[in-house]
Amino acid sequence: MPGNLTFKDNPVESKLFLGRIIASFIVIIVLTGGLIIRLVYLQVVGHQHYATKAKENSIKIEPLVPSRGIIYDKRGNILAENTQTYSLELIPEQIGDLDSTLLKLKKLLDLSDEKIEQFEKLRKRQKRFTSIPLLSNMTEEELAKFAVVRPFFHGVDVHIRQSRSYPYGDLASHVVGYVGRINEAEMKELPIAEYRGSTYIGKLGIESA
C-alpha cells in the first residue's frame, strides 16, 4: 500500500546504536562511582579534617582584654577614662598572601611605613591565629574606605577596642601617668598569658600600678 512505511533492519546502524548505549551506560557508572568514592572520602577519611575546619569557621576565639579602671581626683573629677575606638586587625593564618594584603591596605588607607613595621614586630611576637592590630583609632573616613572593600579582604576586620583618654591632658600626667604600646623589652618580661590580646600597657604613675 502507498501509505505503508517500510522499516529496514540495518545491522550496522543497530550495532552503532547499541555501542552508544553501552558507552553512555559506562560513563554513567564511572560518574556515579566517582561521586560515591568522593562521598565516602568526605564522610570517612576527611571527616575529622573538615569537621575541624567547620568549627574554625563557626567559632572565633578572641582573648578578652580587661578594661582599665577610671581614675578620679579627690573631688570626683575624671582624670583618666576609657573611650571606644575602632581598630583594623589582621589574622595572618586566615590570609593567603600577607605581603600583598598589607600592600593593598597601605595604598587604600595611606598607611605609613612605620605602621607596617609596627605590625610586623607584633606579628613576630604573636601566634598566627592571633588578631593583630594594624591601624588603631580609625577615623570615619578610614572606616568608610575599608567598609567598601571588606568582602575582598579575608582575615581582615574592624574591631571595637578601648582607648585611654585624659580629659585634663598633661596637667596631672606626672601622677596619673600614661598608657603606651608594649615594646620588645617589656614583651620579654611580661607574662604572656596575662597580656594576650593586649598591645598597650601602663607606663608611668597610677596607670602602671
ROPA-82686 format. One line per 4 residues: their letters; for each residue x, y, z of N, C-alpha, C. Coordinates in Angstrom, 2 decimals, m for minus. Atoms other than C-alpha are relative to their C-alpha. Layout:
A) X Y Z X Y Z X Y Z; ...
# end
This chain:
MPGN) 0.85 m1.20 0.00 0.00 0.00 0.00 0.88 1.24 0.00; m0.82 m1.21 0.09 1.25 3.52 m0.78 0.25 0.64 1.33; m0.15 m0.69 m1.30 0.68 4.71 2.79 0.85 m0.75 0.99; m0.78 0.79 m0.95 2.69 1.95 4.40 1.45 0.45 0.04
LTFK) m1.41 m0.33 m0.16 6.15 2.68 5.84 0.79 m1.28 0.13; m0.84 1.20 m0.05 8.90 0.16 5.40 1.22 0.26 0.85; m1.16 m0.13 m0.88 11.48 m0.23 8.18 1.04 m1.05 m0.38; m1.09 0.91 0.35 14.81 m1.74 7.29 0.87 m0.25 1.21
DNPV) m0.86 0.37 m1.12 16.83 m3.59 9.87 1.44 0.01 m0.48; m1.39 m0.16 0.43 20.34 m2.26 9.19 0.92 m0.46 1.12; m0.87 0.53 m1.06 22.86 m4.33 11.20 1.05 1.01 0.46; m1.04 m0.98 m0.34 25.46 m1.55 11.07 m0.55 1.08 0.93
ESKL) 0.61 m1.04 m0.83 23.10 1.08 12.48 m0.39 m0.55 1.36; 0.38 0.62 m1.28 21.85 m1.30 15.15 1.21 m0.17 0.90; m1.23 0.20 m0.77 25.41 m2.08 16.22 0.52 1.33 0.54; m0.44 m1.33 m0.41 26.27 1.63 16.33 m0.85 0.53 1.14
FLGR) 0.92 m0.45 m1.04 23.18 2.41 18.39 0.26 m0.72 1.32; m0.28 0.79 m1.20 23.96 m0.40 20.82 1.31 0.45 0.65; m1.29 m0.48 m0.52 27.53 0.87 21.13 m0.15 1.31 0.77; 0.24 m1.29 m0.67 26.30 4.34 22.05 m0.67 m0.21 1.36
IIAS) 0.69 0.29 m1.26 24.00 2.90 24.71 0.99 m0.53 1.04; m0.99 0.59 m0.91 26.84 0.87 26.21 0.97 1.07 0.50; m0.94 m1.06 m0.37 29.20 3.89 26.16 m0.63 0.96 1.02; 0.71 m0.89 m0.93 26.59 6.09 27.85 m0.16 m0.65 1.37
FIVI) 0.18 0.75 m1.25 25.98 3.40 30.46 1.31 m0.03 0.80; m1.32 0.02 m0.66 29.72 3.15 31.19 0.33 1.36 0.62; m0.26 m1.36 m0.50 30.02 6.95 31.56 m0.81 0.26 1.27; 0.86 m0.19 m1.18 27.08 6.98 34.00 0.56 m0.76 1.19
IVLT) m0.56 0.81 m1.09 28.65 4.17 36.03 1.26 0.64 0.57; m1.25 m0.64 m0.44 32.04 5.95 36.15 m0.29 1.24 0.83; 0.34 m1.23 m0.73 30.50 9.28 37.22 m0.64 m0.32 1.35; 0.65 0.39 m1.26 28.31 7.59 39.83 1.01 m0.58 0.97
GGLI) m1.04 0.58 m0.85 31.27 5.60 41.12 0.91 1.07 0.58; m0.84 m1.09 m0.49 33.38 8.75 41.36 m0.68 0.80 1.09; 0.76 m0.74 m1.00 30.63 10.52 43.28 m0.07 m0.77 1.31; 0.06 0.83 m1.21 30.29 7.59 45.70 1.34 0.00 0.73
IRLV) m1.34 m0.01 m0.60 34.06 7.47 46.26 0.26 1.33 0.71; m0.20 m1.33 m0.59 34.11 11.22 46.92 m0.80 0.15 1.30; 0.85 m0.08 m1.20 31.23 10.96 49.41 0.59 m0.84 1.13; m0.63 0.86 m1.01 32.96 8.07 51.20 1.22 0.69 0.60
YLQV) m1.20 m0.71 m0.48 36.16 10.13 51.41 m0.37 1.12 0.96; 0.41 m1.12 m0.84 34.36 13.16 52.84 m0.56 m0.47 1.33; 0.66 0.49 m1.21 32.39 11.11 55.35 0.92 m0.80 0.91; m0.85 0.90 m0.80 35.12 8.71 56.47 1.42 0.54 0.14
VGHQ) m1.42 m0.39 m0.03 38.65 9.75 55.51 0.18 1.45 0.42; m0.21 m1.42 m0.27 38.29 13.54 55.55 m0.95 0.60 1.03; 1.00 m0.51 m0.95 35.60 13.79 58.23 0.61 0.89 1.07; m0.61 m0.75 m1.09 37.88 14.95 61.04 0.57 1.33 m0.48
HYAT) m0.60 m1.22 0.55 39.69 17.47 58.83 m1.05 1.07 m0.27; 1.03 m0.97 0.36 36.54 19.11 57.50 m0.86 0.40 1.20; 0.73 m0.34 m1.22 34.81 18.96 60.88 0.75 1.07 0.77; m0.84 m1.00 m0.68 37.73 20.89 62.38 m0.08 1.34 m0.72
KAKE) 0.09 m1.24 0.78 37.62 23.43 59.54 m1.33 0.69 0.22; 1.34 m0.57 m0.22 33.88 23.90 60.06 m0.07 0.70 1.35; m0.01 m0.61 m1.33 34.43 24.59 63.76 0.80 1.29 0.00; m0.84 m1.20 0.07 37.19 27.08 62.96 m0.75 1.15 m0.66
NSIK) 0.76 m1.03 0.71 34.85 28.93 60.60 m1.20 0.50 0.80; 1.20 m0.37 m0.76 31.93 28.95 63.05 0.32 0.53 1.39; m0.38 m0.44 m1.34 33.80 29.56 66.31 1.23 0.88 m0.07; m1.12 m0.94 0.01 36.02 32.58 66.67 0.39 0.32 1.43
IEPL) m0.46 m0.21 m1.37 38.07 32.70 69.86 0.92 1.21 0.05; m0.82 m1.19 m0.19 39.48 36.05 70.94 0.28 0.21 1.47; m0.30 m0.28 m1.40 41.28 36.95 74.13 m0.79 1.21 0.48; 0.78 m1.10 m0.56 39.18 39.19 76.38 0.96 0.95 0.72
VPSR) m0.91 m0.98 m0.58 41.22 42.29 77.09 m0.69 0.71 1.16; 0.63 m0.64 m1.17 40.50 43.63 80.61 m0.13 1.51 m0.18; 0.24 m1.44 0.08 39.07 47.13 80.92 0.74 0.71 1.13; m0.71 m0.78 m1.01 41.22 49.69 82.72 m1.00 0.85 0.77
GIIY) 0.91 m0.76 m0.84 39.57 51.47 85.61 0.06 1.50 m0.23; 0.05 m1.46 0.10 38.50 55.12 85.65 0.73 0.60 1.20; m0.77 m0.65 m1.06 40.81 57.38 87.67 m0.63 1.36 0.31; 0.59 m1.26 m0.44 39.29 60.23 89.72 0.98 0.74 0.92
DKRG) m0.73 m0.74 m1.03 40.81 63.02 91.77 m0.87 0.05 1.26; 0.73 0.00 m1.27 39.67 63.72 95.34 m1.33 0.74 m0.07; 1.27 m0.73 0.16 36.88 66.00 94.06 m0.98 m0.76 m0.91; 0.88 0.80 0.86 35.45 63.29 91.83 0.13 0.31 m1.48
NILA) m0.22 m0.30 1.42 36.77 64.74 88.57 0.74 m1.16 m0.68; m0.63 1.11 0.74 37.75 62.18 85.94 1.34 0.44 m0.57; m1.34 m0.28 0.50 41.48 62.17 85.22 0.39 m0.93 m1.15; m0.27 0.97 1.07 41.57 59.07 83.02 m1.22 m0.90 m0.19
ENTQ) 1.17 0.82 0.28 38.78 57.14 81.31 0.19 m0.76 m1.30; m0.06 0.81 1.22 38.08 54.69 78.51 m0.95 0.56 m1.05; 0.85 m0.41 1.11 36.72 55.69 75.11 0.00 m1.11 m1.05; 0.12 1.05 1.02 35.52 53.44 72.30 0.68 0.42 m1.29
TYSL) m0.68 m0.28 1.27 37.72 53.29 69.21 m0.12 m1.22 m0.92; 0.05 1.08 0.98 37.93 51.18 66.06 1.40 m0.35 m0.47; m1.34 0.48 0.35 40.94 49.06 65.20 m0.06 m0.98 m1.17; m0.08 0.91 1.14 41.80 47.40 61.88 1.01 m1.09 0.34
ELIP) m0.85 1.10 m0.45 43.21 43.96 62.68 0.03 m1.14 m1.01; m0.21 1.09 0.94 44.57 41.02 60.71 0.30 m1.30 0.74; m0.34 1.33 m0.52 44.72 37.28 61.44 0.84 m0.69 m1.08; m0.90 0.54 1.03 47.79 36.03 59.49 m0.37 m1.39 m0.51
EQIG) 0.33 1.38 0.38 46.62 32.39 59.49 m1.11 m0.06 m1.04; 1.14 0.00 0.92 43.50 33.34 57.51 0.28 0.75 m1.30; m0.35 m0.80 1.17 45.35 35.41 54.90 0.98 m0.77 m0.88; m0.86 0.76 0.91 46.82 33.69 51.84 1.32 0.69 m0.28
DLDS) m1.20 m0.77 0.33 49.28 36.37 50.73 0.03 1.24 0.89; m0.01 m1.08 m0.98 50.03 38.60 53.72 0.67 1.25 m0.55; m0.74 m1.16 0.54 52.55 40.84 51.92 m0.87 0.79 m0.98; 0.88 m0.65 0.98 50.10 41.56 49.10 m1.15 0.72 0.70
TLLK) 1.10 m0.61 m0.76 47.30 42.26 51.60 0.45 1.28 0.68; m0.53 m1.19 m0.67 49.46 44.70 53.56 0.23 1.13 m1.00; m0.25 m1.01 1.03 50.43 46.49 50.36 m1.30 0.65 m0.46; 1.31 m0.53 0.42 46.78 46.87 49.30 m0.60 0.90 1.08
LKKL) 0.53 m0.81 m1.10 45.76 48.16 52.75 0.79 1.29 0.16; m0.85 m1.19 m0.10 48.70 50.56 52.77 m0.43 1.05 m1.02; 0.44 m0.93 1.05 47.54 52.10 49.48 m1.41 0.51 0.28; 1.40 m0.36 m0.25 43.87 52.08 50.46 m0.13 1.04 1.11
LDLS) 0.15 m0.84 m1.19 44.32 53.75 53.86 1.17 0.96 0.20; m1.15 m0.90 m0.06 47.53 55.67 53.14 0.81 m0.22 1.29; m0.74 0.35 m1.21 49.43 53.84 55.89 1.49 0.31 m0.17; m1.43 m0.30 0.03 52.97 54.87 56.78 0.81 m1.28 0.11
DEKI) m0.91 1.14 m0.13 55.96 52.54 56.64 0.14 m0.40 1.47; m0.12 0.25 m1.44 56.13 52.89 60.43 m1.13 m0.91 0.49; 1.14 0.84 m0.39 52.65 51.37 60.79 0.23 m1.46 m0.41; m0.27 1.35 0.50 53.67 48.39 58.67 1.08 m0.67 0.83
EQFE) m1.10 0.54 m0.80 56.89 47.93 60.66 m0.49 m0.40 1.40; 0.56 0.32 m1.31 54.98 48.04 63.97 m0.82 m1.29 m0.06; 0.80 1.22 0.17 52.59 45.40 62.66 0.90 m1.23 m0.11; m0.91 1.13 0.19 55.47 43.16 61.57 0.66 m0.41 1.31
KLRK) m0.61 0.31 m1.30 57.09 43.42 65.01 m0.98 m0.73 0.90; 1.04 0.66 m0.80 53.82 42.50 66.70 m0.26 m1.42 m0.51; 0.30 1.30 0.61 53.24 39.64 64.26 1.04 m1.05 0.39; m1.07 0.94 m0.34 56.61 38.06 65.06 m0.10 m0.48 1.44
RQKR) 0.11 0.38 m1.41 55.74 38.00 68.76 m1.30 m0.75 0.30; 1.31 0.62 m0.23 52.22 36.63 68.33 m0.14 m1.28 m0.83; 0.30 1.21 0.78 50.83 33.31 67.09 m0.81 0.38 m1.23; 0.61 m0.32 1.29 49.46 33.15 63.54 m1.52 0.16 0.07
FTSI) 1.46 m0.10 m0.09 45.84 32.78 64.69 m0.45 1.19 0.84; 0.32 m1.16 m0.83 46.02 35.92 66.84 m0.40 1.20 m0.86; 0.43 m1.21 0.70 44.20 39.09 65.74 0.98 1.12 0.35; m1.07 m0.99 m0.22 46.96 41.69 65.31 m0.40 1.35 m0.57
PLLS) 0.40 m1.33 0.48 46.21 45.44 65.06 0.99 0.59 m1.00; m0.81 m0.71 1.00 47.46 47.32 62.01 m0.23 1.50 0.10; 0.34 m1.42 m0.09 45.65 50.63 62.43 m0.99 0.22 1.14; 0.85 m0.30 m1.15 44.22 51.93 65.71 m0.64 1.37 m0.15
NMTE) 0.69 m1.31 0.01 41.84 54.85 66.33 m0.39 0.42 m1.42; 0.38 m0.28 1.38 40.39 54.68 62.82 m0.98 1.17 m0.09; 0.90 m1.12 0.23 38.70 57.80 61.50 m1.23 m0.49 m0.77; 1.21 0.37 0.74 35.23 57.78 59.93 0.32 m0.22 m1.48
EELA) m0.39 0.14 1.41 36.85 58.23 56.52 0.69 m1.35 m0.25; m0.70 1.28 0.13 39.12 55.21 57.05 m0.97 m1.17 0.13; 1.02 1.05 m0.17 36.18 53.12 58.27 m0.84 m0.15 m1.26; 0.83 0.03 1.21 34.15 54.07 55.20 0.76 m0.62 m1.17
KFAV) m0.82 0.55 1.09 37.00 53.24 52.80 0.11 m1.52 0.11; m0.17 1.45 m0.17 37.52 49.80 54.30 m1.32 m0.74 m0.13; 1.32 0.65 0.06 33.79 49.03 54.55 m0.37 m0.37 m1.44; 0.33 0.24 1.40 33.51 49.24 50.75 0.68 m1.27 m0.53
VRPF) m0.79 1.13 0.54 36.22 46.61 50.11 0.11 m1.18 0.97; m0.12 1.04 m1.04 35.80 44.49 53.25 m0.22 m1.43 m0.51; 0.23 1.38 0.46 34.36 41.42 51.41 1.20 m0.61 m0.73; m1.14 0.49 0.77 37.61 41.16 49.42 1.24 m0.25 0.87
FHGV) m1.14 0.16 m0.91 39.87 41.02 52.50 m0.32 m1.04 1.06; 0.23 1.09 m0.96 39.55 37.63 54.18 1.08 0.04 1.08; m0.95 m0.03 m1.11 41.15 37.59 57.62 0.30 1.40 0.50; m0.19 m1.40 m0.41 40.96 41.39 57.96 m1.35 0.54 0.45
DVHI) 1.28 m0.50 m0.50 38.30 43.06 60.08 0.21 1.17 0.96; m0.03 m1.13 m0.93 37.46 46.09 62.21 m0.56 m0.46 1.35; 0.42 0.39 m1.35 37.21 45.53 65.98 m0.18 1.25 0.86; 0.21 m1.08 m0.95 35.84 47.80 68.68 0.94 m0.21 1.19
RQSR) m0.95 0.09 m1.10 38.55 48.48 71.26 m0.16 1.21 0.93; 0.02 m1.11 m0.95 39.05 50.72 74.26 1.31 0.77 m0.08; m1.17 m0.87 0.01 41.41 53.66 74.19 m0.03 0.87 1.25; m0.09 m0.81 m1.22 42.63 55.70 77.14 m0.10 1.48 m0.35
SYPY) 0.20 m1.44 0.22 41.50 59.34 77.33 0.28 0.76 1.29; m0.36 m0.83 m1.16 42.80 62.08 79.65 m0.62 1.39 m0.18; 0.72 m1.27 0.16 40.29 64.98 79.94 0.84 1.24 0.28; m0.82 m1.17 m0.36 42.91 67.28 81.52 1.37 m0.01 m0.68
GDLA) m1.25 0.04 0.74 45.68 66.38 79.11 1.20 m0.35 0.87; m1.25 0.25 m0.74 49.18 66.58 80.62 0.00 0.65 1.39; 0.05 m0.75 m1.26 48.01 68.57 83.65 0.40 m0.85 1.20; m0.32 0.87 m1.14 48.27 65.60 86.03 0.76 m1.24 m0.45
SHVV) m0.68 1.17 0.56 50.40 63.29 83.88 1.10 m0.53 0.90; m1.09 0.44 m0.88 53.20 63.19 86.47 m0.52 m0.94 1.09; 0.61 0.87 m1.01 50.77 61.48 88.87 m0.76 m1.15 m0.67; 0.83 1.01 0.67 48.36 59.68 86.56 0.83 m0.93 m0.88
GYVG) m0.80 0.79 0.93 50.99 58.53 84.07 m0.68 m0.09 m1.35; 0.62 0.16 1.32 50.04 57.26 80.65 0.09 m1.46 m0.45; 0.00 1.35 0.57 49.40 54.15 78.56 0.69 0.05 m1.35; m0.73 0.03 1.26 51.71 53.22 75.69 0.10 m1.41 m0.56
RINE) m0.13 1.30 0.66 52.36 50.41 73.22 1.10 m0.83 0.66; m0.99 0.90 m0.60 54.22 47.40 74.64 1.19 m0.14 m0.94; m1.20 0.13 0.83 57.81 47.42 73.39 0.62 m1.40 0.13; m0.61 1.33 0.03 60.11 44.46 72.74 0.56 m0.42 1.36
AEMK) m0.59 0.31 m1.30 61.90 44.67 76.10 m1.09 m0.39 1.01; 1.10 0.29 m0.92 58.59 44.74 78.01 m0.66 m1.34 m0.33; 0.63 1.24 0.42 57.20 41.85 75.97 0.75 m1.22 0.55; m0.81 1.12 m0.50 60.07 39.61 77.10 m0.20 m0.21 1.50
ELPI) 0.13 0.08 m1.46 59.43 40.40 80.78 m1.43 m0.28 0.46; 1.40 0.14 m0.40 55.61 40.36 80.82 m0.48 m1.45 m0.11; 0.60 1.34 0.13 53.65 37.14 81.49 m0.95 m0.02 m1.20; 0.76 0.01 1.26 52.25 36.31 78.03 m1.48 m0.30 0.22
AEYR) 1.40 0.40 m0.23 49.07 34.66 79.37 m0.85 1.16 0.50; 0.76 m1.11 m0.59 48.05 37.80 81.29 m0.19 1.16 m0.98; 0.07 m1.13 0.92 48.66 40.18 78.39 m0.34 m0.43 m1.43; 0.39 0.47 1.32 47.41 38.07 75.48 m1.14 0.86 m0.54
GSTY) 1.01 m0.86 0.60 45.44 40.31 73.15 0.22 1.47 0.30; m0.28 m1.39 m0.35 46.85 43.48 74.73 1.21 0.50 m0.78; m1.15 m0.61 0.68 49.14 45.80 72.81 0.46 1.26 0.73; m0.36 m1.18 m0.78 49.23 48.63 75.38 0.14 m0.35 1.47
IGKL) m0.23 0.23 m1.42 50.40 48.83 78.97 0.24 1.34 0.69; m0.25 m1.21 m0.76 50.55 51.46 81.72 1.50 0.23 0.14; m1.43 m0.29 0.01 53.93 53.20 81.56 0.48 0.67 1.28; m0.44 m0.76 m1.18 54.12 55.62 84.48 m1.17 0.25 0.95
GIES) 1.01 m0.42 m0.97 52.27 56.76 87.60 m1.02 m1.07 0.34; 1.09 0.90 m0.39 48.93 55.26 88.59 m0.30 m1.01 m1.10; 0.30 0.89 1.12 48.47 53.75 85.12 0.87 m1.26 0.01; m0.92 1.14 0.00 51.46 51.45 85.67 m0.20 m0.90 1.22
A) 0.21 0.78 m1.23 50.19 50.20 89.05 m0.78 m1.27 m0.27
# end
